[in-house]
Amino acid sequence: MIDRALTILGTFNGGRGRQSLSDISRRTGLPIATCFRIVQRLTEWGALERDGESKYRIGLRLWEVASLAPRSVGLQRLARPYMQDLYETTGYSSHLAIREGLELVSIERFQSPRRTDKRPLVGGRYPLHVTAIGQVLLANAPPEVQDEVLSGELEAVTPRTYADGDQLRGVLADIRLNGYAVSDRQADDVHTGVAAPVRAADGRVIAAVSLALTQADIDGKNMIHLVRLTATSISRALATAHFDEGSD
């Protein structure tokens, strides 16, 4: 029962904010009668809410529980003013992410309302090898995590995406040496990402911050400097606040 309930909640990832009961049944592979029974219980508890069109969305009570997670929410709260300043200074989208297993999880972003591409979605999960922010997190991940990612299938999202494990391993070494990553149109054909690590007081990389630049307006050195400065400022704020991934 618990596994099925978690599977149902998991279908709301990837930007699916509202789903019908038949949508949930199809995506979970569960019979619609079983889905109905579990969805009703989740709705009664407040994990899901049903709107006027008989579609379901994540409920307020689940959001309240999630807001107690210090690893994302505490970090997000401390980083937000620095990210907003980076966004307002440059005019480009700023993004904050952490690593969870073999993926990155987006926990905050500032983005122009004129930008039609709404990715990354806050709460969304993405591969580590494609973007600058993911490459920073992967470069500073434990060796066993790097080995598992590099030995697996590396999807080529664009012709520029690093899809060869040996090539990417060399890139990760350069990222650790230089303290930043640049991903030139590896996630799409328009944007170049610049990212830098956010460190805890003991020096561990616990997150990364990035800018998504357009090719026409890149001032590479200046943008790298601003992203690294922002990451350093967030790291100092974490140290001052005595931030701990296991406490709020």
MISEMI-786277 format. One record per residue: chain; x, y, z of N, C-alpha, C in turn; residue in three letters; residue number from 1. Coordinates in steps of 0.2 Angstrom, whole numbers. Layout:
A,X,Y,Z,X,Y,Z,X,Y,Z,ALA,NUM
...
//
This chain:
A,4,-6,0,0,0,0,4,6,0,MET,1
A,9,6,4,14,12,5,18,13,-2,ILE,2
A,20,7,-5,24,8,-11,19,11,-17,ASP,3
A,13,8,-17,9,11,-22,7,18,-21,ARG,4
A,6,20,-15,5,27,-13,11,32,-16,ALA,5
A,17,29,-14,23,33,-16,23,33,-24,LEU,6
A,22,28,-27,22,28,-34,17,33,-37,THR,7
A,11,33,-34,6,38,-37,9,45,-36,ILE,8
A,12,47,-30,14,53,-29,20,55,-34,LEU,9
A,24,50,-36,29,51,-40,27,52,-47,GLY,10
A,21,51,-49,19,53,-56,18,60,-57,THR,11
A,18,64,-51,18,72,-52,24,75,-53,PHE,12
A,30,71,-54,36,74,-56,36,76,-64,ASN,13
A,41,80,-66,42,81,-73,37,86,-75,GLY,14
A,35,91,-71,30,96,-73,23,94,-74,GLY,15
A,21,88,-72,14,86,-72,11,89,-65,ARG,16
A,8,95,-66,5,98,-60,-2,95,-58,GLY,17
A,-5,93,-64,-12,91,-63,-13,85,-67,ARG,18
A,-17,80,-64,-18,74,-68,-25,71,-66,GLN,19
A,-28,68,-71,-34,65,-70,-33,58,-67,SER,20
A,-38,55,-64,-37,48,-61,-35,43,-67,LEU,21
A,-37,44,-73,-35,39,-78,-28,40,-80,SER,22
A,-26,47,-79,-18,48,-81,-14,45,-76,ASP,23
A,-16,45,-69,-12,42,-64,-12,34,-65,ILE,24
A,-18,31,-66,-18,24,-67,-14,22,-73,SER,25
A,-14,26,-79,-9,24,-84,-2,24,-83,ARG,26
A,0,30,-79,7,31,-78,10,26,-72,ARG,27
A,5,24,-68,8,19,-63,7,12,-65,THR,28
A,3,11,-70,1,4,-71,-3,0,-67,GLY,29
A,-6,4,-62,-11,1,-57,-18,1,-60,LEU,30
A,-22,-4,-58,-29,-3,-60,-33,3,-57,PRO,31
A,-37,5,-61,-40,12,-60,-44,12,-53,ILE,32
A,-47,6,-51,-51,5,-45,-46,6,-39,ALA,33
A,-40,2,-40,-35,3,-35,-32,10,-34,THR,34
A,-31,13,-40,-29,20,-40,-34,25,-36,CYS,35
A,-40,24,-38,-46,28,-35,-46,27,-27,PHE,36
A,-45,21,-25,-45,20,-17,-39,23,-14,ARG,37
A,-33,23,-17,-27,26,-14,-27,33,-15,ILE,38
A,-29,36,-20,-30,43,-22,-35,46,-17,VAL,39
A,-40,43,-16,-45,46,-11,-42,46,-4,GLN,40
A,-38,41,-2,-35,41,5,-30,47,5,ARG,41
A,-26,48,0,-21,53,0,-24,60,0,LEU,42
A,-30,60,-3,-34,67,-4,-37,68,3,THR,43
A,-39,63,7,-42,64,13,-36,67,18,GLU,44
A,-30,64,17,-25,66,22,-22,73,20,TRP,45
A,-23,75,14,-20,82,11,-14,81,7,GLY,46
A,-12,75,5,-6,74,1,-8,76,-6,ALA,47
A,-14,75,-8,-17,77,-15,-23,82,-14,LEU,48
A,-25,86,-19,-31,90,-19,-34,89,-25,GLU,49
A,-41,89,-25,-45,88,-31,-48,95,-33,ARG,50
A,-47,97,-40,-50,103,-42,-57,102,-45,ASP,51
A,-59,108,-47,-66,108,-50,-67,104,-56,GLY,52
A,-61,102,-60,-62,98,-66,-60,91,-64,GLU,53
A,-60,89,-58,-59,82,-56,-52,80,-58,SER,54
A,-47,84,-57,-40,83,-58,-37,84,-51,LYS,55
A,-32,80,-51,-28,80,-44,-21,84,-45,TYR,56
A,-19,87,-39,-13,90,-39,-10,89,-32,ARG,57
A,-4,91,-31,-1,90,-24,-4,94,-19,ILE,58
A,-6,92,-14,-9,95,-8,-5,99,-4,GLY,59
A,-8,104,0,-5,109,4,-1,105,10,LEU,60
A,-4,100,12,-1,97,18,5,93,16,ARG,61
A,6,90,10,12,87,8,17,93,7,LEU,62
A,16,99,5,20,104,4,23,106,11,TRP,63
A,18,107,16,20,109,23,25,104,25,GLU,64
A,24,97,24,29,92,27,36,93,23,VAL,65
A,36,94,17,42,95,13,46,101,15,ALA,66
A,42,106,17,45,112,19,50,112,25,SER,67
A,49,106,28,54,105,34,60,102,32,LEU,68
A,61,100,26,68,97,23,73,102,23,ALA,69
A,78,102,28,83,107,28,88,107,22,PRO,70
A,89,101,19,94,101,14,92,105,8,ARG,71
A,86,105,7,84,110,1,81,116,3,SER,72
A,76,116,8,73,123,10,78,127,13,VAL,73
A,82,125,18,86,129,22,91,132,17,GLY,74
A,94,128,13,99,131,8,95,136,3,LEU,75
A,90,134,1,86,138,-4,85,145,-1,GLN,76
A,83,145,6,81,152,9,88,156,10,ARG,77
A,93,153,11,100,157,12,102,159,5,LEU,78
A,101,155,0,104,157,-6,100,162,-10,ALA,79
A,94,162,-9,89,166,-13,91,173,-15,ARG,80
A,93,177,-9,95,184,-11,101,185,-15,PRO,81
A,106,180,-15,112,180,-19,110,178,-26,TYR,82
A,106,173,-27,103,171,-34,99,177,-37,MET,83
A,95,180,-33,91,186,-36,96,191,-38,GLN,84
A,101,193,-34,105,198,-36,109,196,-43,ASP,85
A,111,190,-43,114,188,-49,110,188,-55,LEU,86
A,104,186,-55,99,187,-60,98,194,-62,TYR,87
A,97,198,-57,95,206,-59,101,209,-62,GLU,88
A,107,207,-60,113,210,-62,115,208,-69,THR,89
A,113,202,-71,115,199,-78,109,199,-83,THR,90
A,103,199,-80,97,198,-84,96,191,-87,GLY,91
A,101,186,-84,100,179,-86,98,175,-81,TYR,92
A,95,169,-83,92,164,-78,97,162,-73,SER,93
A,96,162,-67,100,159,-62,97,153,-59,SER,94
A,101,148,-57,98,141,-55,102,138,-49,HIS,95
A,99,135,-44,102,132,-39,100,125,-39,LEU,96
A,105,120,-38,103,113,-38,108,109,-33,ALA,97
A,105,103,-31,109,99,-27,109,92,-30,ILE,98
A,114,88,-28,114,81,-31,110,76,-26,ARG,99
A,106,72,-30,103,66,-26,104,60,-30,GLU,100
A,108,56,-27,110,50,-31,113,51,-37,GLY,101
A,111,49,-43,114,50,-50,111,55,-53,LEU,102
A,107,60,-50,103,65,-54,104,72,-50,GLU,103
A,103,77,-53,103,84,-49,95,85,-48,LEU,104
A,94,89,-43,87,91,-41,87,99,-41,VAL,105
A,83,102,-45,83,109,-45,79,111,-39,SER,106
A,82,116,-35,78,118,-29,77,126,-29,ILE,107
A,80,130,-34,78,137,-34,80,139,-41,GLU,108
A,76,144,-44,78,147,-50,75,154,-50,ARG,109
A,78,159,-54,76,165,-56,76,166,-63,PHE,110
A,71,167,-66,70,167,-74,66,172,-76,GLN,111
A,68,175,-82,64,180,-85,57,178,-87,SER,112
A,52,181,-86,45,179,-89,45,179,-96,PRO,113
A,50,182,-100,50,182,-107,53,176,-110,ARG,114
A,56,172,-106,59,166,-108,54,161,-109,ARG,115
A,53,158,-115,48,153,-116,49,146,-113,THR,116
A,56,144,-113,58,138,-110,58,138,-102,ASP,117
A,53,134,-99,53,135,-92,57,130,-88,LYS,118
A,61,126,-91,66,122,-88,72,125,-86,ARG,119
A,75,123,-80,73,118,-76,67,120,-71,PRO,120
A,63,115,-70,57,116,-65,60,114,-58,LEU,121
A,58,119,-53,60,118,-46,57,111,-44,VAL,122
A,61,107,-41,59,100,-39,60,95,-44,GLY,123
A,62,97,-50,63,93,-56,70,89,-55,GLY,124
A,70,83,-58,77,79,-58,79,79,-65,ARG,125
A,86,80,-66,89,80,-72,96,76,-72,TYR,126
A,98,74,-78,105,70,-78,110,75,-76,PRO,127
A,116,72,-73,121,76,-71,126,78,-77,LEU,128
A,126,74,-82,132,75,-87,130,80,-92,HIS,129
A,124,83,-92,122,87,-98,124,95,-97,VAL,130
A,122,97,-91,123,104,-90,129,106,-86,THR,131
A,130,112,-86,136,115,-82,135,114,-74,ALA,132
A,129,115,-72,127,114,-65,128,107,-63,ILE,133
A,126,102,-67,126,95,-66,133,93,-66,GLY,134
A,137,95,-71,144,93,-71,148,96,-65,GLN,135
A,147,101,-62,150,103,-56,148,99,-50,VAL,136
A,142,97,-50,140,92,-45,143,85,-46,LEU,137
A,143,83,-52,146,76,-53,154,77,-52,LEU,138
A,157,82,-54,164,83,-53,166,82,-46,ALA,139
A,162,84,-41,163,84,-34,160,79,-30,ASN,140
A,157,74,-34,153,68,-31,158,63,-29,ALA,141
A,156,58,-24,161,53,-23,163,49,-29,PRO,142
A,169,46,-29,172,42,-35,167,37,-37,PRO,143
A,163,34,-32,159,28,-34,153,31,-38,GLU,144
A,151,37,-37,145,40,-40,148,42,-47,VAL,145
A,154,45,-48,156,47,-54,157,40,-59,GLN,146
A,160,35,-56,161,29,-60,154,26,-62,ASP,147
A,149,26,-58,143,24,-60,140,28,-66,GLU,148
A,140,34,-65,138,39,-71,142,38,-77,VAL,149
A,148,38,-77,152,38,-82,152,31,-86,LEU,150
A,151,26,-82,151,19,-85,144,17,-88,SER,151
A,139,22,-87,132,21,-89,131,24,-96,GLY,152
A,125,24,-98,123,27,-105,123,35,-104,GLU,153
A,126,38,-107,126,46,-107,122,48,-113,LEU,154
A,116,50,-112,112,53,-117,115,59,-121,GLU,155
A,115,59,-127,117,65,-131,111,69,-133,ALA,156
A,110,74,-128,104,78,-129,105,83,-136,VAL,157
A,111,85,-137,113,89,-143,119,86,-145,THR,158
A,121,88,-151,128,85,-154,134,87,-150,PRO,159
A,133,92,-145,138,94,-141,139,91,-134,ARG,160
A,134,87,-132,133,84,-126,139,79,-125,THR,161
A,142,79,-119,147,74,-118,144,67,-117,TYR,162
A,145,63,-122,142,56,-122,147,51,-121,ALA,163
A,153,53,-121,159,48,-120,162,48,-113,ASP,164
A,162,43,-109,164,43,-102,171,45,-101,GLY,165
A,175,43,-105,182,45,-105,183,52,-106,ASP,166
A,180,55,-111,180,62,-112,178,66,-106,GLN,167
A,172,64,-104,169,68,-98,173,67,-92,LEU,168
A,176,62,-91,181,61,-85,186,66,-85,ARG,169
A,189,68,-91,194,73,-91,191,80,-90,GLY,170
A,185,81,-92,182,87,-91,180,88,-84,VAL,171
A,178,83,-80,177,84,-73,183,85,-69,LEU,172
A,189,83,-71,195,84,-68,197,92,-69,ALA,173
A,196,94,-75,197,102,-76,192,106,-72,ASP,174
A,186,104,-71,181,107,-67,184,108,-60,ILE,175
A,186,102,-57,189,102,-50,195,107,-50,ARG,176
A,199,107,-55,205,111,-55,203,119,-56,LEU,177
A,199,120,-60,197,127,-61,192,130,-57,ASN,178
A,188,126,-54,183,129,-49,176,131,-53,GLY,179
A,175,129,-59,169,131,-62,168,126,-68,TYR,180
A,162,127,-71,161,123,-77,157,127,-82,ALA,181
A,159,126,-89,155,129,-94,152,124,-99,VAL,182
A,146,124,-100,143,119,-104,140,123,-110,SER,183
A,143,122,-116,142,125,-122,137,122,-126,ASP,184
A,130,124,-126,125,122,-129,124,114,-129,ARG,185
A,125,111,-123,125,104,-122,118,102,-120,GLN,186
A,114,106,-117,107,105,-115,102,107,-121,ALA,187
A,103,112,-125,99,114,-130,104,118,-135,ASP,188
A,101,120,-141,105,123,-146,106,131,-145,ASP,189
A,104,133,-139,104,140,-138,108,143,-133,VAL,190
A,107,139,-127,110,142,-121,117,139,-119,HIS,191
A,121,143,-116,128,140,-113,127,141,-106,THR,192
A,129,136,-102,128,137,-95,135,138,-91,GLY,193
A,135,142,-86,141,143,-82,139,142,-75,VAL,194
A,143,137,-72,141,135,-65,148,135,-60,ALA,195
A,146,135,-54,152,135,-49,149,132,-43,ALA,196
A,153,128,-39,151,125,-33,150,129,-27,PRO,197
A,145,127,-23,143,130,-16,145,125,-11,VAL,198
A,149,127,-6,153,123,-1,150,124,6,ARG,199
A,150,119,9,148,119,16,155,122,20,ALA,200
A,154,123,27,159,126,30,165,121,30,ALA,201
A,164,115,30,170,110,30,173,109,23,ASP,202
A,171,113,18,174,112,11,170,108,6,GLY,203
A,165,104,9,162,99,4,157,103,0,ARG,204
A,157,101,-6,152,104,-11,145,101,-10,VAL,205
A,140,105,-8,134,103,-6,129,105,-11,ILE,206
A,131,110,-16,126,112,-21,130,116,-26,ALA,207
A,126,118,-31,130,122,-37,125,128,-39,ALA,208
A,128,133,-42,124,138,-44,126,140,-51,VAL,209
A,121,142,-56,123,143,-63,119,149,-66,SER,210
A,122,151,-72,118,155,-76,117,152,-83,LEU,211
A,111,153,-86,110,151,-93,111,157,-98,ALA,212
A,116,157,-102,117,163,-106,115,161,-113,LEU,213
A,114,166,-117,113,165,-124,119,167,-128,THR,214
A,120,163,-133,127,164,-137,128,171,-139,GLN,215
A,123,174,-141,124,181,-144,127,186,-139,ALA,216
A,126,185,-133,127,190,-128,132,188,-122,ASP,217
A,136,183,-124,141,180,-119,147,184,-118,ILE,218
A,148,186,-112,154,189,-109,157,184,-105,ASP,219
A,161,179,-107,163,173,-104,166,175,-97,GLY,220
A,172,178,-97,176,179,-91,172,183,-86,LYS,221
A,168,188,-88,164,192,-83,159,187,-80,ASN,222
A,155,183,-84,150,179,-81,153,174,-77,MET,223
A,158,171,-78,162,166,-74,163,169,-67,ILE,224
A,166,175,-68,168,179,-61,161,180,-57,HIS,225
A,156,182,-60,150,183,-56,147,177,-53,LEU,226
A,147,172,-57,144,165,-55,149,163,-49,VAL,227
A,155,163,-49,159,161,-44,159,165,-38,ARG,228
A,158,172,-39,157,176,-33,150,175,-30,LEU,229
A,145,173,-33,139,171,-30,139,165,-26,THR,230
A,143,160,-29,143,154,-26,148,154,-19,ALA,231
A,153,159,-20,157,160,-14,153,164,-8,THR,232
A,148,168,-11,144,172,-6,139,167,-2,SER,233
A,136,163,-6,132,158,-3,135,154,2,ILE,234
A,141,151,0,145,147,4,147,151,11,SER,235
A,149,157,10,150,161,17,144,162,21,ARG,236
A,138,163,18,132,163,21,130,157,25,ALA,237
A,131,151,22,130,145,25,135,144,31,LEU,238
A,141,146,30,146,145,36,143,150,42,ALA,239
A,141,156,40,139,161,45,133,158,49,THR,240
A,129,155,45,122,153,48,123,146,51,ALA,241
A,129,143,51,131,136,54,126,131,51,HIS,242
A,125,132,44,120,127,40,123,120,41,PHE,243
A,118,116,42,120,108,42,114,105,38,ASP,244
A,116,100,34,112,97,29,107,93,33,GLU,245
A,108,91,39,104,87,43,100,91,48,GLY,246
A,100,98,48,96,102,53,94,108,49,SER,247
A,89,112,52,86,118,49,90,124,52,ASP,248
//
